[in-house]
């Protein structure tokens, strides 16, 4: 089975965007993402993306080799 780079993963970019929105909400002090909906929407989208994932992450950058092994 072939894999793909972390930076080409939809799950990775969804989490970066969702985390950025949460930080922006905290920094601005207003509800850019109304609570408790932000966490619920992030979780649901994350689950959907994980269900449709077909390839493992094998490297961090495209064409740079395998990801470091964690033990």
PQR file of N, CA, C, O and H, with PARSE charges and radii, in Angstrom:
ATOM      1  N   UNK A   1       0.848  -1.181   0.000 -0.4000 1.5000
ATOM      2  CA  UNK A   1       0.000   0.000   0.000 -0.0000 2.0000
ATOM      3  C   UNK A   1       0.890   1.240   0.000  0.5500 1.7000
ATOM      4  O   UNK A   1       1.807   1.359   0.812 -0.5500 1.4000
ATOM      5  N   UNK A   2       0.614   2.139  -0.901 -0.4000 1.5000
ATOM      6  CA  UNK A   2       1.375   3.385  -0.941 -0.0000 2.0000
ATOM      7  C   UNK A   2       0.770   4.381   0.036  0.5500 1.7000
ATOM      8  O   UNK A   2      -0.361   4.221   0.495 -0.5500 1.4000
ATOM      9  H   UNK A   2      -0.131   2.042  -1.561  0.4000 1.0000
ATOM     10  N   UNK A   3       1.521   5.377   0.333 -0.4000 1.5000
ATOM     11  CA  UNK A   3       1.039   6.389   1.266 -0.0000 2.0000
ATOM     12  C   UNK A   3       1.144   7.774   0.663  0.5500 1.7000
ATOM     13  O   UNK A   3       1.477   7.948  -0.509 -0.5500 1.4000
ATOM     14  H   UNK A   3       2.440   5.507  -0.040  0.4000 1.0000
ATOM     15  N   UNK A   4       0.848   8.756   1.504 -0.4000 1.5000
ATOM     16  CA  UNK A   4       0.939  10.136   1.048 -0.0000 2.0000
ATOM     17  C   UNK A   4       1.595  10.981   2.125  0.5500 1.7000
ATOM     18  O   UNK A   4       1.753  10.552   3.268 -0.5500 1.4000
ATOM     19  H   UNK A   4       0.578   8.615   2.456  0.4000 1.0000
ATOM     20  N   UNK A   5       1.967  12.174   1.740 -0.4000 1.5000
ATOM     21  CA  UNK A   5       2.627  13.093   2.662 -0.0000 2.0000
ATOM     22  C   UNK A   5       1.605  13.757   3.583  0.5500 1.7000
ATOM     23  O   UNK A   5       0.445  13.943   3.217 -0.5500 1.4000
ATOM     24  H   UNK A   5       1.838  12.522   0.811  0.4000 1.0000
ATOM     25  N   UNK A   6       2.056  14.102   4.765 -0.4000 1.5000
ATOM     26  CA  UNK A   6       1.192  14.758   5.748 -0.0000 2.0000
ATOM     27  C   UNK A   6       0.559  16.025   5.183  0.5500 1.7000
ATOM     28  O   UNK A   6      -0.629  16.272   5.389 -0.5500 1.4000
ATOM     29  H   UNK A   6       2.999  13.951   5.062  0.4000 1.0000
ATOM     30  N   UNK A   7       1.351  16.832   4.470 -0.4000 1.5000
ATOM     31  CA  UNK A   7       0.846  18.107   3.970 -0.0000 2.0000
ATOM     32  C   UNK A   7      -0.125  17.970   2.808  0.5500 1.7000
ATOM     33  O   UNK A   7      -0.651  18.977   2.334 -0.5500 1.4000
ATOM     34  H   UNK A   7       2.317  16.632   4.303  0.4000 1.0000
ATOM     35  N   UNK A   8      -0.378  16.752   2.336 -0.4000 1.5000
ATOM     36  CA  UNK A   8      -1.404  16.535   1.316 -0.0000 2.0000
ATOM     37  C   UNK A   8      -2.656  15.904   1.910  0.5500 1.7000
ATOM     38  O   UNK A   8      -3.579  15.541   1.181 -0.5500 1.4000
ATOM     39  H   UNK A   8       0.050  15.934   2.721  0.4000 1.0000
ATOM     40  N   UNK A   9      -2.688  15.773   3.230 -0.4000 1.5000
ATOM     41  CA  UNK A   9      -3.811  15.144   3.924 -0.0000 2.0000
ATOM     42  C   UNK A   9      -4.927  16.149   4.219  0.5500 1.7000
ATOM     43  O   UNK A   9      -4.681  17.209   4.795 -0.5500 1.4000
ATOM     44  H   UNK A   9      -1.939  16.068   3.823  0.4000 1.0000
ATOM     45  N   UNK A  10      -6.143  15.809   3.824 -0.4000 1.5000
ATOM     46  CA  UNK A  10      -7.296  16.677   4.117 -0.0000 2.0000
ATOM     47  C   UNK A  10      -7.536  16.785   5.617  0.5500 1.7000
ATOM     48  O   UNK A  10      -7.929  17.843   6.109 -0.5500 1.4000
ATOM     49  H   UNK A  10      -6.343  14.948   3.357  0.4000 1.0000
ATOM     50  N   UNK A  11      -7.305  15.711   6.338 -0.4000 1.5000
ATOM     51  CA  UNK A  11      -7.505  15.724   7.793 -0.0000 2.0000
ATOM     52  C   UNK A  11      -6.552  16.721   8.440  0.5500 1.7000
ATOM     53  O   UNK A  11      -6.951  17.490   9.315 -0.5500 1.4000
ATOM     54  H   UNK A  11      -6.986  14.852   5.939  0.4000 1.0000
ATOM     55  N   UNK A  12      -5.291  16.707   8.009 -0.4000 1.5000
ATOM     56  CA  UNK A  12      -4.308  17.632   8.558 -0.0000 2.0000
ATOM     57  C   UNK A  12      -4.738  19.077   8.332  0.5500 1.7000
ATOM     58  O   UNK A  12      -4.743  19.874   9.270 -0.5500 1.4000
ATOM     59  H   UNK A  12      -4.967  16.083   7.299  0.4000 1.0000
ATOM     60  N   UNK A  13      -5.098  19.421   7.099 -0.4000 1.5000
ATOM     61  CA  UNK A  13      -5.456  20.807   6.791 -0.0000 2.0000
ATOM     62  C   UNK A  13      -6.764  21.214   7.455  0.5500 1.7000
ATOM     63  O   UNK A  13      -6.906  22.370   7.854 -0.5500 1.4000
ATOM     64  H   UNK A  13      -5.094  18.773   6.337  0.4000 1.0000
ATOM     65  N   UNK A  14      -7.718  20.308   7.586 -0.4000 1.5000
ATOM     66  CA  UNK A  14      -8.951  20.622   8.304 -0.0000 2.0000
ATOM     67  C   UNK A  14      -8.629  20.978   9.757  0.5500 1.7000
ATOM     68  O   UNK A  14      -9.162  21.951  10.290 -0.5500 1.4000
ATOM     69  H   UNK A  14      -7.602  19.369   7.262  0.4000 1.0000
ATOM     70  N   UNK A  15      -7.763  20.196  10.397 -0.4000 1.5000
ATOM     71  CA  UNK A  15      -7.414  20.461  11.782 -0.0000 2.0000
ATOM     72  C   UNK A  15      -6.626  21.759  11.934  0.5500 1.7000
ATOM     73  O   UNK A  15      -6.807  22.464  12.927 -0.5500 1.4000
ATOM     74  H   UNK A  15      -7.331  19.405   9.964  0.4000 1.0000
ATOM     75  N   UNK A  16      -5.757  22.096  10.979 -0.4000 1.5000
ATOM     76  CA  UNK A  16      -5.035  23.367  11.011 -0.0000 2.0000
ATOM     77  C   UNK A  16      -6.020  24.534  10.927  0.5500 1.7000
ATOM     78  O   UNK A  16      -5.916  25.490  11.696 -0.5500 1.4000
ATOM     79  H   UNK A  16      -5.610  21.523  10.172  0.4000 1.0000
ATOM     80  N   UNK A  17      -6.968  24.459  10.003 -0.4000 1.5000
ATOM     81  CA  UNK A  17      -7.951  25.535   9.842 -0.0000 2.0000
ATOM     82  C   UNK A  17      -8.852  25.643  11.067  0.5500 1.7000
ATOM     83  O   UNK A  17      -9.090  26.743  11.565 -0.5500 1.4000
ATOM     84  H   UNK A  17      -7.053  23.683   9.378  0.4000 1.0000
ATOM     85  N   UNK A  18      -9.351  24.517  11.554 -0.4000 1.5000
ATOM     86  CA  UNK A  18     -10.234  24.531  12.726 -0.0000 2.0000
ATOM     87  C   UNK A  18      -9.500  25.044  13.962  0.5500 1.7000
ATOM     88  O   UNK A  18     -10.066  25.809  14.744 -0.5500 1.4000
ATOM     89  H   UNK A  18      -9.157  23.623  11.150  0.4000 1.0000
ATOM     90  N   UNK A  19      -8.253  24.631  14.145 -0.4000 1.5000
ATOM     91  CA  UNK A  19      -7.468  25.128  15.273 -0.0000 2.0000
ATOM     92  C   UNK A  19      -7.202  26.622  15.154  0.5500 1.7000
ATOM     93  O   UNK A  19      -7.257  27.349  16.146 -0.5500 1.4000
ATOM     94  H   UNK A  19      -7.794  24.010  13.510  0.4000 1.0000
ATOM     95  N   UNK A  20      -6.915  27.075  13.947 -0.4000 1.5000
ATOM     96  CA  UNK A  20      -6.707  28.511  13.720 -0.0000 2.0000
ATOM     97  C   UNK A  20      -7.951  29.329  14.029  0.5500 1.7000
ATOM     98  O   UNK A  20      -7.864  30.415  14.601 -0.5500 1.4000
ATOM     99  H   UNK A  20      -6.870  26.485  13.141  0.4000 1.0000
ATOM    100  N   UNK A  21      -9.103  28.804  13.651 -0.4000 1.5000
ATOM    101  CA  UNK A  21     -10.358  29.505  13.966 -0.0000 2.0000
ATOM    102  C   UNK A  21     -10.610  29.560  15.469  0.5500 1.7000
ATOM    103  O   UNK A  21     -11.109  30.561  15.983 -0.5500 1.4000
ATOM    104  H   UNK A  21      -9.174  27.922  13.186  0.4000 1.0000
ATOM    105  N   UNK A  22     -10.266  28.493  16.163 -0.4000 1.5000
ATOM    106  CA  UNK A  22     -10.452  28.494  17.614 -0.0000 2.0000
ATOM    107  C   UNK A  22      -9.511  29.491  18.288  0.5500 1.7000
ATOM    108  O   UNK A  22      -9.909  30.177  19.229 -0.5500 1.4000
ATOM    109  H   UNK A  22      -9.861  27.680  15.745  0.4000 1.0000
ATOM    110  N   UNK A  23      -8.264  29.576  17.811 -0.4000 1.5000
ATOM    111  CA  UNK A  23      -7.313  30.558  18.354 -0.0000 2.0000
ATOM    112  C   UNK A  23      -7.789  31.970  18.039  0.5500 1.7000
ATOM    113  O   UNK A  23      -7.708  32.855  18.891 -0.5500 1.4000
ATOM    114  H   UNK A  23      -7.941  29.019  17.046  0.4000 1.0000
ATOM    115  N   UNK A  24      -8.289  32.191  16.817 -0.4000 1.5000
ATOM    116  CA  UNK A  24      -8.796  33.507  16.450 -0.0000 2.0000
ATOM    117  C   UNK A  24      -9.994  33.901  17.309  0.5500 1.7000
ATOM    118  O   UNK A  24     -10.124  35.060  17.703 -0.5500 1.4000
ATOM    119  H   UNK A  24      -8.355  31.472  16.125  0.4000 1.0000
ATOM    120  N   UNK A  25     -10.862  32.948  17.598 -0.4000 1.5000
ATOM    121  CA  UNK A  25     -12.011  33.212  18.471 -0.0000 2.0000
ATOM    122  C   UNK A  25     -11.537  33.637  19.851  0.5500 1.7000
ATOM    123  O   UNK A  25     -12.075  34.579  20.434 -0.5500 1.4000
ATOM    124  H   UNK A  25     -10.757  32.007  17.278  0.4000 1.0000
ATOM    125  N   UNK A  26     -10.533  32.947  20.372 -0.4000 1.5000
ATOM    126  CA  UNK A  26      -9.990  33.292  21.682 -0.0000 2.0000
ATOM    127  C   UNK A  26      -9.321  34.672  21.650  0.5500 1.7000
ATOM    128  O   UNK A  26      -9.505  35.472  22.567 -0.5500 1.4000
ATOM    129  H   UNK A  26     -10.096  32.182  19.898  0.4000 1.0000
ATOM    130  N   UNK A  27      -8.545  34.949  20.591 -0.4000 1.5000
ATOM    131  CA  UNK A  27      -7.803  36.206  20.494 -0.0000 2.0000
ATOM    132  C   UNK A  27      -8.734  37.409  20.329  0.5500 1.7000
ATOM    133  O   UNK A  27      -8.497  38.464  20.918 -0.5500 1.4000
ATOM    134  H   UNK A  27      -8.396  34.299  19.846  0.4000 1.0000
ATOM    135  N   UNK A  28      -9.782  37.253  19.536 -0.4000 1.5000
ATOM    136  CA  UNK A  28     -10.721  38.346  19.288 -0.0000 2.0000
ATOM    137  C   UNK A  28     -11.643  38.534  20.484  0.5500 1.7000
ATOM    138  O   UNK A  28     -12.092  39.646  20.762 -0.5500 1.4000
ATOM    139  H   UNK A  28      -9.975  36.396  19.058  0.4000 1.0000
ATOM    140  N   UNK A  29     -11.916  37.463  21.176 -0.4000 1.5000
ATOM    141  CA  UNK A  29     -12.785  37.543  22.339 -0.0000 2.0000
ATOM    142  C   UNK A  29     -14.263  37.492  22.006  0.5500 1.7000
ATOM    143  O   UNK A  29     -15.108  37.712  22.874 -0.5500 1.4000
ATOM    144  H   UNK A  29     -11.551  36.560  20.950  0.4000 1.0000
ATOM    145  N   UNK A  30     -14.578  37.206  20.759 -0.4000 1.5000
ATOM    146  CA  UNK A  30     -15.989  37.070  20.391 -0.0000 2.0000
ATOM    147  C   UNK A  30     -16.201  35.702  19.762  0.5500 1.7000
ATOM    148  O   UNK A  30     -15.247  34.975  19.486 -0.5500 1.4000
ATOM    149  H   UNK A  30     -13.892  37.028  20.053  0.4000 1.0000
ATOM    150  N   UNK A  31     -17.430  35.374  19.547 -0.4000 1.5000
ATOM    151  CA  UNK A  31     -17.764  34.049  19.050 -0.0000 2.0000
ATOM    152  C   UNK A  31     -17.715  33.927  17.547  0.5500 1.7000
ATOM    153  O   UNK A  31     -18.757  33.967  16.893 -0.5500 1.4000
ATOM    154  H   UNK A  31     -18.205  35.964  19.772  0.4000 1.0000
ATOM    155  N   UNK A  32     -16.515  33.778  16.974 -0.4000 1.5000
ATOM    156  CA  UNK A  32     -16.430  33.463  15.547 -0.0000 2.0000
ATOM    157  C   UNK A  32     -17.057  32.095  15.293  0.5500 1.7000
ATOM    158  O   UNK A  32     -17.710  31.864  14.275 -0.5500 1.4000
ATOM    159  H   UNK A  32     -15.668  33.746  17.505  0.4000 1.0000
ATOM    160  N   UNK A  33     -16.836  31.194  16.253 -0.4000 1.5000
ATOM    161  CA  UNK A  33     -17.452  29.873  16.210 -0.0000 2.0000
ATOM    162  C   UNK A  33     -18.309  29.769  17.469  0.5500 1.7000
ATOM    163  O   UNK A  33     -17.771  29.645  18.570 -0.5500 1.4000
ATOM    164  H   UNK A  33     -16.306  31.381  17.080  0.4000 1.0000
ATOM    165  N   UNK A  34     -19.639  29.817  17.325 -0.4000 1.5000
ATOM    166  CA  UNK A  34     -20.484  29.756  18.518 -0.0000 2.0000
ATOM    167  C   UNK A  34     -20.334  28.429  19.257  0.5500 1.7000
ATOM    168  O   UNK A  34     -20.362  27.357  18.652 -0.5500 1.4000
ATOM    169  H   UNK A  34     -20.076  29.918  16.432  0.4000 1.0000
ATOM    170  N   UNK A  35     -20.179  28.521  20.536 -0.4000 1.5000
ATOM    171  CA  UNK A  35     -20.057  27.314  21.359 -0.0000 2.0000
ATOM    172  C   UNK A  35     -21.433  26.778  21.689  0.5500 1.7000
ATOM    173  O   UNK A  35     -22.347  27.584  21.866 -0.5500 1.4000
ATOM    174  H   UNK A  35     -20.157  29.391  21.028  0.4000 1.0000
ATOM    175  N   UNK A  36     -21.639  25.520  21.782 -0.4000 1.5000
ATOM    176  CA  UNK A  36     -20.695  24.401  21.678 -0.0000 2.0000
ATOM    177  C   UNK A  36     -20.564  23.856  20.272  0.5500 1.7000
ATOM    178  O   UNK A  36     -20.039  22.757  20.093 -0.5500 1.4000
ATOM    179  H   UNK A  36     -20.897  24.866  21.638  0.4000 1.0000
ATOM    180  N   UNK A  37     -21.016  24.577  19.283 -0.4000 1.5000
ATOM    181  CA  UNK A  37     -21.054  24.036  17.919 -0.0000 2.0000
ATOM    182  C   UNK A  37     -19.683  23.849  17.300  0.5500 1.7000
ATOM    183  O   UNK A  37     -19.508  22.945  16.482 -0.5500 1.4000
ATOM    184  H   UNK A  37     -21.443  25.469  19.429  0.4000 1.0000
ATOM    185  N   UNK A  38     -18.705  24.666  17.657 -0.4000 1.5000
ATOM    186  CA  UNK A  38     -17.376  24.565  17.066 -0.0000 2.0000
ATOM    187  C   UNK A  38     -16.751  23.205  17.288  0.5500 1.7000
ATOM    188  O   UNK A  38     -16.257  22.581  16.349 -0.5500 1.4000
ATOM    189  H   UNK A  38     -18.847  25.400  18.321  0.4000 1.0000
ATOM    190  N   UNK A  39     -16.772  22.749  18.517 -0.4000 1.5000
ATOM    191  CA  UNK A  39     -16.176  21.448  18.837 -0.0000 2.0000
ATOM    192  C   UNK A  39     -16.957  20.324  18.168  0.5500 1.7000
ATOM    193  O   UNK A  39     -16.360  19.377  17.657 -0.5500 1.4000
ATOM    194  H   UNK A  39     -17.173  23.256  19.279  0.4000 1.0000
ATOM    195  N   UNK A  40     -18.267  20.417  18.167 -0.4000 1.5000
ATOM    196  CA  UNK A  40     -19.096  19.375  17.552 -0.0000 2.0000
ATOM    197  C   UNK A  40     -18.842  19.294  16.046  0.5500 1.7000
ATOM    198  O   UNK A  40     -18.683  18.200  15.505 -0.5500 1.4000
ATOM    199  H   UNK A  40     -18.752  21.187  18.582  0.4000 1.0000
ATOM    200  N   UNK A  41     -18.802  20.436  15.371 -0.4000 1.5000
ATOM    201  CA  UNK A  41     -18.571  20.443  13.925 -0.0000 2.0000
ATOM    202  C   UNK A  41     -17.178  19.912  13.619  0.5500 1.7000
ATOM    203  O   UNK A  41     -17.012  19.115  12.696 -0.5500 1.4000
ATOM    204  H   UNK A  41     -18.931  21.325  15.811  0.4000 1.0000
ATOM    205  N   UNK A  42     -16.177  20.340  14.381 -0.4000 1.5000
ATOM    206  CA  UNK A  42     -14.823  19.854  14.152 -0.0000 2.0000
ATOM    207  C   UNK A  42     -14.751  18.336  14.312  0.5500 1.7000
ATOM    208  O   UNK A  42     -14.120  17.654  13.504 -0.5500 1.4000
ATOM    209  H   UNK A  42     -16.313  20.987  15.131  0.4000 1.0000
ATOM    210  N   UNK A  43     -15.382  17.819  15.331 -0.4000 1.5000
ATOM    211  CA  UNK A  43     -15.363  16.372  15.568 -0.0000 2.0000
ATOM    212  C   UNK A  43     -16.064  15.603  14.454  0.5500 1.7000
ATOM    213  O   UNK A  43     -15.559  14.578  13.996 -0.5500 1.4000
ATOM    214  H   UNK A  43     -15.895  18.373  15.988  0.4000 1.0000
ATOM    215  N   UNK A  44     -17.206  16.082  14.022 -0.4000 1.5000
ATOM    216  CA  UNK A  44     -17.971  15.393  12.972 -0.0000 2.0000
ATOM    217  C   UNK A  44     -17.199  15.379  11.658  0.5500 1.7000
ATOM    218  O   UNK A  44     -17.107  14.341  11.002 -0.5500 1.4000
ATOM    219  H   UNK A  44     -17.616  16.915  14.393  0.4000 1.0000
ATOM    220  N   UNK A  45     -16.643  16.525  11.272 -0.4000 1.5000
ATOM    221  CA  UNK A  45     -15.875  16.581  10.026 -0.0000 2.0000
ATOM    222  C   UNK A  45     -14.640  15.696  10.124  0.5500 1.7000
ATOM    223  O   UNK A  45     -14.290  15.010   9.163 -0.5500 1.4000
ATOM    224  H   UNK A  45     -16.717  17.368  11.805  0.4000 1.0000
ATOM    225  N   UNK A  46     -13.977  15.704  11.275 -0.4000 1.5000
ATOM    226  CA  UNK A  46     -12.807  14.863  11.468 -0.0000 2.0000
ATOM    227  C   UNK A  46     -13.161  13.382  11.314  0.5500 1.7000
ATOM    228  O   UNK A  46     -12.424  12.639  10.666 -0.5500 1.4000
ATOM    229  H   UNK A  46     -14.261  16.261  12.056  0.4000 1.0000
ATOM    230  N   UNK A  47     -14.265  12.950  11.896 -0.4000 1.5000
ATOM    231  CA  UNK A  47     -14.700  11.559  11.785 -0.0000 2.0000
ATOM    232  C   UNK A  47     -15.010  11.204  10.332  0.5500 1.7000
ATOM    233  O   UNK A  47     -14.612  10.142   9.856 -0.5500 1.4000
ATOM    234  H   UNK A  47     -14.864  13.553  12.423  0.4000 1.0000
ATOM    235  N   UNK A  48     -15.714  12.081   9.631 -0.4000 1.5000
ATOM    236  CA  UNK A  48     -16.050  11.822   8.223 -0.0000 2.0000
ATOM    237  C   UNK A  48     -14.781  11.693   7.390  0.5500 1.7000
ATOM    238  O   UNK A  48     -14.661  10.772   6.581 -0.5500 1.4000
ATOM    239  H   UNK A  48     -16.037  12.945  10.018  0.4000 1.0000
ATOM    240  N   UNK A  49     -13.828  12.612   7.581 -0.4000 1.5000
ATOM    241  CA  UNK A  49     -12.590  12.543   6.811 -0.0000 2.0000
ATOM    242  C   UNK A  49     -11.806  11.274   7.125  0.5500 1.7000
ATOM    243  O   UNK A  49     -11.200  10.686   6.228 -0.5500 1.4000
ATOM    244  H   UNK A  49     -13.925  13.360   8.237  0.4000 1.0000
ATOM    245  N   UNK A  50     -11.808  10.853   8.362 -0.4000 1.5000
ATOM    246  CA  UNK A  50     -11.099   9.617   8.722 -0.0000 2.0000
ATOM    247  C   UNK A  50     -11.782   8.388   8.119  0.5500 1.7000
ATOM    248  O   UNK A  50     -11.109   7.419   7.768 -0.5500 1.4000
ATOM    249  H   UNK A  50     -12.300  11.330   9.090  0.4000 1.0000
ATOM    250  N   UNK A  51     -13.098   8.417   7.996 -0.4000 1.5000
ATOM    251  CA  UNK A  51     -13.811   7.285   7.403 -0.0000 2.0000
ATOM    252  C   UNK A  51     -13.516   7.146   5.913  0.5500 1.7000
ATOM    253  O   UNK A  51     -13.513   6.032   5.389 -0.5500 1.4000
ATOM    254  H   UNK A  51     -13.645   9.204   8.281  0.4000 1.0000
ATOM    255  N   UNK A  52     -13.267   8.257   5.222 -0.4000 1.5000
ATOM    256  CA  UNK A  52     -13.005   8.192   3.782 -0.0000 2.0000
ATOM    257  C   UNK A  52     -11.513   8.133   3.460  0.5500 1.7000
ATOM    258  O   UNK A  52     -11.141   8.127   2.287 -0.5500 1.4000
ATOM    259  H   UNK A  52     -13.269   9.162   5.647  0.4000 1.0000
ATOM    260  N   UNK A  53     -10.659   8.089   4.473 -0.4000 1.5000
ATOM    261  CA  UNK A  53      -9.215   7.996   4.257 -0.0000 2.0000
ATOM    262  C   UNK A  53      -8.866   6.636   3.668  0.5500 1.7000
ATOM    263  O   UNK A  53      -9.329   5.605   4.156 -0.5500 1.4000
ATOM    264  H   UNK A  53     -10.962   8.094   5.426  0.4000 1.0000
ATOM    265  N   UNK A  54      -8.054   6.635   2.624 -0.4000 1.5000
ATOM    266  CA  UNK A  54      -7.669   5.382   1.982 -0.0000 2.0000
ATOM    267  C   UNK A  54      -6.176   5.113   2.051  0.5500 1.7000
ATOM    268  O   UNK A  54      -5.748   3.979   1.841 -0.5500 1.4000
ATOM    269  H   UNK A  54      -7.678   7.473   2.227  0.4000 1.0000
ATOM    270  N   UNK A  55      -5.367   6.141   2.343 -0.4000 1.5000
ATOM    271  CA  UNK A  55      -3.922   5.970   2.351 -0.0000 2.0000
ATOM    272  C   UNK A  55      -3.334   6.399   3.690  0.5500 1.7000
ATOM    273  O   UNK A  55      -3.813   7.358   4.296 -0.5500 1.4000
ATOM    274  H   UNK A  55      -5.714   7.063   2.513  0.4000 1.0000
ATOM    275  N   UNK A  56      -2.304   5.700   4.157 -0.4000 1.5000
ATOM    276  CA  UNK A  56      -1.637   6.131   5.382 -0.0000 2.0000
ATOM    277  C   UNK A  56      -0.690   7.302   5.110  0.5500 1.7000
ATOM    278  O   UNK A  56      -0.308   7.547   3.965 -0.5500 1.4000
ATOM    279  H   UNK A  56      -1.915   4.922   3.664  0.4000 1.0000
ATOM    280  N   UNK A  57      -0.322   8.008   6.151 -0.4000 1.5000
ATOM    281  CA  UNK A  57       0.687   9.053   6.047 -0.0000 2.0000
ATOM    282  C   UNK A  57       2.048   8.360   6.110  0.5500 1.7000
ATOM    283  O   UNK A  57       2.334   7.636   7.063 -0.5500 1.4000
ATOM    284  H   UNK A  57      -0.632   7.809   7.081  0.4000 1.0000
ATOM    285  N   UNK A  58       2.889   8.582   5.094 -0.4000 1.5000
ATOM    286  CA  UNK A  58       4.190   7.926   5.062 -0.0000 2.0000
ATOM    287  C   UNK A  58       5.352   8.902   5.120  0.5500 1.7000
ATOM    288  O   UNK A  58       6.493   8.482   5.314 -0.5500 1.4000
ATOM    289  H   UNK A  58       2.657   9.171   4.319  0.4000 1.0000
ATOM    290  N   UNK A  59       5.095  10.184   4.958 -0.4000 1.5000
ATOM    291  CA  UNK A  59       6.156  11.181   5.052 -0.0000 2.0000
ATOM    292  C   UNK A  59       5.546  12.508   5.468  0.5500 1.7000
ATOM    293  O   UNK A  59       4.326  12.675   5.476 -0.5500 1.4000
ATOM    294  H   UNK A  59       4.169  10.525   4.800  0.4000 1.0000
ATOM    295  N   UNK A  60       6.407  13.441   5.810 -0.4000 1.5000
ATOM    296  CA  UNK A  60       5.922  14.757   6.216 -0.0000 2.0000
ATOM    297  C   UNK A  60       5.729  15.643   5.001  0.5500 1.7000
ATOM    298  O   UNK A  60       4.688  16.285   4.864 -0.5500 1.4000
ATOM    299  H   UNK A  60       7.398  13.306   5.803  0.4000 1.0000
ATOM    300  N   UNK A  61       6.713  15.690   4.120 -0.4000 1.5000
ATOM    301  CA  UNK A  61       6.649  16.488   2.893 -0.0000 2.0000
ATOM    302  C   UNK A  61       6.592  15.570   1.687  0.5500 1.7000
ATOM    303  O   UNK A  61       7.137  14.466   1.727 -0.5500 1.4000
ATOM    304  H   UNK A  61       7.559  15.168   4.231  0.4000 1.0000
ATOM    305  N   UNK A  62       5.935  16.008   0.602 -0.4000 1.5000
ATOM    306  CA  UNK A  62       5.885  15.181  -0.590 -0.0000 2.0000
ATOM    307  C   UNK A  62       7.292  14.924  -1.140  0.5500 1.7000
ATOM    308  O   UNK A  62       8.075  15.857  -1.320 -0.5500 1.4000
ATOM    309  H   UNK A  62       5.493  16.905   0.569  0.4000 1.0000
ATOM    310  N   UNK A  63       7.604  13.659  -1.403 -0.4000 1.5000
ATOM    311  CA  UNK A  63       8.869  13.295  -2.019 -0.0000 2.0000
ATOM    312  C   UNK A  63      10.091  13.373  -1.124  0.5500 1.7000
ATOM    313  O   UNK A  63      11.211  13.410  -1.635 -0.5500 1.4000
ATOM    314  H   UNK A  63       6.968  12.901  -1.257  0.4000 1.0000
ATOM    315  N   UNK A  64       9.921  13.400   0.194 -0.4000 1.5000
ATOM    316  CA  UNK A  64      11.066  13.566   1.095 -0.0000 2.0000
ATOM    317  C   UNK A  64      11.385  12.295   1.854  0.5500 1.7000
ATOM    318  O   UNK A  64      12.269  12.327   2.710 -0.5500 1.4000
ATOM    319  H   UNK A  64       9.012  13.370   0.609  0.4000 1.0000
ATOM    320  N   UNK A  65      10.749  11.220   1.605 -0.4000 1.5000
ATOM    321  CA  UNK A  65      11.064   9.972   2.286 -0.0000 2.0000
ATOM    322  C   UNK A  65      10.064   9.652   3.379  0.5500 1.7000
ATOM    323  O   UNK A  65       9.088  10.375   3.580 -0.5500 1.4000
ATOM    324  H   UNK A  65      10.031  11.194   0.910  0.4000 1.0000
ATOM    325  N   UNK A  66      10.319   8.565   4.076 -0.4000 1.5000
ATOM    326  CA  UNK A  66       9.350   8.100   5.066 -0.0000 2.0000
ATOM    327  C   UNK A  66       9.304   8.987   6.310  0.5500 1.7000
ATOM    328  O   UNK A  66      10.269   9.672   6.649 -0.5500 1.4000
ATOM    329  H   UNK A  66      11.111   7.978   3.912  0.4000 1.0000
ATOM    330  N   UNK A  67       8.168   8.949   6.964 -0.4000 1.5000
ATOM    331  CA  UNK A  67       8.013   9.674   8.228 -0.0000 2.0000
ATOM    332  C   UNK A  67       8.841   8.977   9.298  0.5500 1.7000
ATOM    333  O   UNK A  67       9.065   7.769   9.222 -0.5500 1.4000
ATOM    334  H   UNK A  67       7.384   8.393   6.689  0.4000 1.0000
ATOM    335  N   UNK A  68       9.302   9.736  10.303 -0.4000 1.5000
ATOM    336  CA  UNK A  68      10.063   9.097  11.373 -0.0000 2.0000
ATOM    337  C   UNK A  68       9.222   8.079  12.133  0.5500 1.7000
ATOM    338  O   UNK A  68       8.031   8.288  12.364 -0.5500 1.4000
ATOM    339  H   UNK A  68       9.121  10.718  10.365  0.4000 1.0000
ATOM    340  N   UNK A  69       9.850   6.989  12.514 -0.4000 1.5000
ATOM    341  CA  UNK A  69       9.137   5.944  13.259 -0.0000 2.0000
ATOM    342  C   UNK A  69       8.984   6.364  14.706  0.5500 1.7000
ATOM    343  O   UNK A  69       9.909   6.910  15.306 -0.5500 1.4000
ATOM    344  H   UNK A  69      10.817   6.819  12.326  0.4000 1.0000
ATOM    345  N   UNK A  70       7.798   6.104  15.269 -0.4000 1.5000
ATOM    346  CA  UNK A  70       7.571   6.363  16.689 -0.0000 2.0000
ATOM    347  C   UNK A  70       7.429   5.038  17.388  0.5500 1.7000
ATOM    348  O   UNK A  70       6.784   4.123  16.876 -0.5500 1.4000
ATOM    349  H   UNK A  70       7.046   5.660  14.782  0.4000 1.0000
ATOM    350  N   UNK A  71       8.028   4.928  18.560 -0.4000 1.5000
ATOM    351  CA  UNK A  71       7.944   3.670  19.292 -0.0000 2.0000
ATOM    352  C   UNK A  71       7.318   3.873  20.639  0.5500 1.7000
ATOM    353  O   UNK A  71       7.165   2.917  21.399 -0.5500 1.4000
ATOM    354  H   UNK A  71       8.552   5.672  18.976  0.4000 1.0000
TER
END
